[in-house]
C-alpha cells in the first residue's frame, strides 16, 4: 500500500525536471531578451553620440582654414600698424611745418625790428 511503481516514480520525476528545465529556459529567454533590449538602447545612445560628433565636426573649421584666416589677420594687423606709423609721422611733419612757419614769422619780425 502506498507504493508507487518505479516507472511512475521516474516519470513523475522526469516531468518535474522537464518543468524545471522549461522554467529555466523561459528565464534564460526573458533575461536574454532584456539584455538585448538594454544593449539595443546602449547602441542607440552610442549612435546618437556618434551622429552628434559627426555633425559637430562637420561644423568645425579645418586647420588649414584657421591657418589661412590667421595669416590674413596677421597681414591686416601689420598693415594697420604701418598705417598708424604713417599717420603718426604725418602728425609730426605737420608739427614741424607749423614750427617752421612760426620760426620764419619770428625771424621776419626780428629782421623788421632790427631795421626799424
C-alpha positions in Angstrom: 0.0 0.0 0.0 1.3 3.5 -0.8 3.9 2.2 -3.1 4.4 3.8 -6.4 5.7 1.7 -9.2 9.3 2.6 -10.2 8.2 3.5 -13.7 5.6 6.0 -12.4 8.1 7.5 -10.0 10.7 8.1 -12.7 8.1 9.5 -15.0 6.9 11.9 -12.2 10.5 13.0 -11.5 11.2 13.4 -15.2 8.1 15.5 -15.6 9.1 17.7 -12.6 12.6 18.0 -14.1 11.2 18.9 -17.5 9.0 21.6 -15.9 12.1 22.9 -14.1 14.1 23.0 -17.3 11.2 24.7 -19.1 11.1 27.4 -16.3 14.9 27.8 -16.5 14.8 28.2 -20.3 11.9 30.7 -20.1 14.0 32.7 -17.5 17.0 32.5 -19.8 14.9 33.6 -22.8 13.5 36.5 -20.7 16.9 37.6 -19.4 18.4 37.3 -23.0 15.5 39.5 -24.3 16.0 42.1 -21.5 19.8 42.1 -22.2 19.2 42.5 -25.9 16.8 45.5 -25.2 19.4 47.1 -22.9 22.1 46.5 -25.4 20.0 48.0 -28.2 19.3 51.0 -26.0 23.0 51.5 -25.3 23.9 51.1 -29.0 21.2 53.6 -30.0 22.6 56.0 -27.5 26.1 55.5 -28.9 24.8 56.0 -32.4 23.2 59.3 -31.3 26.5 60.4 -29.8 28.4 59.4 -32.9 26.0 61.3 -35.1 26.3 64.4 -32.8 30.1 64.2 -33.1 29.9 63.8 -36.8 27.6 66.8 -37.1 29.8 68.8 -34.8 32.9 68.0 -36.7 31.2 69.0 -39.9 30.6 72.5 -38.5 34.2 73.0 -37.2 36.8 74.9 -39.2 39.6 72.9 -40.6 43.2 73.5 -39.5 44.1 74.8 -43.0 41.2 77.3 -43.0 42.1 78.5 -39.5 45.8 78.9 -40.6 44.7 80.9 -43.6 42.5 83.2 -41.6 45.2 83.7 -39.0 47.7 84.6 -41.7 45.3 87.1 -43.3 44.7 88.7 -39.9 48.4 89.0 -39.3 48.8 90.7 -42.6 45.9 93.1 -41.7 47.5 93.8 -38.3 50.8 94.6 -39.9 49.1 97.0 -42.4 47.2 98.7 -39.6 50.5 99.2 -37.7 52.2 100.7 -40.7 49.2 103.0 -41.3 49.3 104.1 -37.7 53.0 104.8 -38.0 52.5 106.8 -41.2 49.7 108.8 -39.5 51.9 109.5 -36.5 54.7 110.6 -38.8 52.3 112.8 -40.7 51.2 114.5 -37.5 54.9 115.0 -36.6 55.5 116.5 -40.1 52.6 118.9 -39.6 54.0 120.0 -36.3 57.4 120.6 -38.0 55.8 122.6 -40.7 53.9 124.8 -38.1 57.1 125.3 -36.2 58.9 126.3 -39.4 56.3 128.8 -40.3 56.4 130.3 -36.8 60.1 130.5 -36.9 60.1 132.2 -40.3 57.4 134.7 -39.0 59.5 135.3 -35.8 62.7 135.8 -37.9 60.8 138.2 -40.2 59.6 140.1 -37.2 63.0 140.3 -35.7 64.5 141.4 -39.0 61.9 144.1 -39.3 62.5 145.3 -35.8 66.2 145.4 -36.4 65.9 147.7 -39.4 63.1 149.8 -37.9 
